[in-house]
């Protein structure tokens, strides 16, 4: 199974959501499971240290998943930053003992990491998604993101995931 994860913050609280699916071409109607986790007292954002805020939230969510069934994890963000420095996805890959490939999908460019990513153009968009990876070749990671269902820049499952995290704004 493939697990896509996103986290949304309100002040020092976070809602983490995971979507489990079987195939890169699956639509949101083929979601096997939606996993939700909440965290309080989340670390504040620090520029260049985003993983310190988000990684504990992701690890807490992963406690609710049978990791032996996961073939790949997709995150909203970068695996590699600039000059070979690892980002959130790289820290996650290491935290999982390098056992599960991680694919990072970002919407905004990160200066100085062009050698660590592939730009993926989807649909009619003029703007790429920025794909980085560890544990899987960058070319294969980009192909997988390209294969994901949806006719727009953002794959349908990743848009659905984003919507699920943002429901946090309306929860008590």
N, C-alpha and C positions, 0 to 999 in steps of 0.2 A: 504494500500500500504506500501511497504518497501522502505526506502530511504537509499542508500549507498552514503557516502560522502568522498571525498579526497581533499587535498589542496596541491598545488605545489608552491614553492617560487623561485623568481629570485630577489636577493637583497632585497629591501624593498617592492616588489610587490608580490601579490599572485593571483593565479587563483584557485577558488573553483569550484568543479564540483559535482553535485548530479545526481544519477541515480535512477529513480523511477521504481519499478517493483512490480508485484502482488504476486508471489509465490517464495518460497525459491528455487524451482527447475527450475525457469525460466532461459533460455539462454539469451545471449545478444541480440538475435533477438526479444525477448519479452519485451524489454525496453519500458516502457510507455512514458517516458519523460527524457530528458537530461537538467539539469538546470545548468547554468554557471553564476558565479559572479566573478568580479575582485575587488581587493582592493589595494590601494596605501598606503604608509607610514605604513607598517606592522611593528609591534614591532620586535626587533631583538630576535634571539633565546637565551634563558637563560636556562642552564642546570637545570632540576628539575622544571622548570616553563613553559614548552612547551605550556600548555594550554593558557597562556597569549598571545602567538603569534597566535595560531590557532583558539581559540574559537571565537574571533571577526569575523574572516573570515567565519566560519561556521554559526554564527548567521546572518550575512549579507545574505548568501545564503538562509537560512531558511525563510527570509522575502519574498522570491519569491515562497514559497510553502504553500499550504493550510494544515497546521499542523493537522487539524481535520481529515484529510484523511490518516495520517501516523500512522501505527501500531507499527513500529520499525525503529530505525535508526542504521545503521552499520557505524562505523568509522574505519579508518586506524590508529590504536594505542591502547592504554590501557584505560580501565575504572578504574581499580585499579592498583596502583603501589605497593610498599612494605609497610609492617606494617599497612595495612588498609588505607593508604593515597590514595586519589583519584587522578586519572589522567585526561586527556582530556575528556574522556567519562563520568566520574563522574561529572566533572564541567558542561558538556553539559546537563546531566540529571538534575542537580540542576537548571541550567538556564532555563530549560523547565518546571520548577515547578514539576518535578518528574512525568510528565504526559505521557511521551513516553519512552518505554524501549530502552536502548542503548546497543549495542553489539560492543565490541572492538575486532578487528582482527589485530594481530601484527605478523610480520615476524621474529623478533629478541626477544630473552628472556630478561626479566628485572629481575635483581637479587633481591631475597628476596620476590617475590610475588607468589610463587608456590601455596600457599593455596587459592589464589584468581583467579586461572585460570584453564582451562582445555586445554591440548595439543590435537590438532586435526591433525591426519595424513590423508592426502588425496592422492589419486592416488598412484603412485609408489614411492613417495617422502620418503626419510629417515628423513626429517626435518619437524617438526610440525609447525602448525600455533598456536599462543597463543591467546586463546579466553577468554575474561573477559566480565562481564555484570553488569548492574543495571536495576531494574524494570522487570527483567525476570530471571528465575533461570539459573544458570551457566550451568547446564546440558542441559536445553532446548536451550540455546544460542549455545552451542557446537553442538547439534544435527542439528540445523538450518544451521550452517556453513558447517557441513558435508554433508547436503542435497543439497547444492548449486551446480549448473551445472558445469561440467568441469572435465576433467580427470587428471588434474595436481594439485600440491600443492595449488596453488592460484585459487579460483573459477573464472570461466570465466568472470562473471560480475565485480568482483573486479579488474581483470586484465584490462578489458575494461575501467573501471573507471580510473585506474592509467594511461593508455595510453592517455585518454582524458585530464587529467591534464597536462601531460608532453608535449602536443602539444603547451603549453604556450611558450616553448623554440623557436618555429618557428613563433610565432605571433608577430605582431608589437605593 
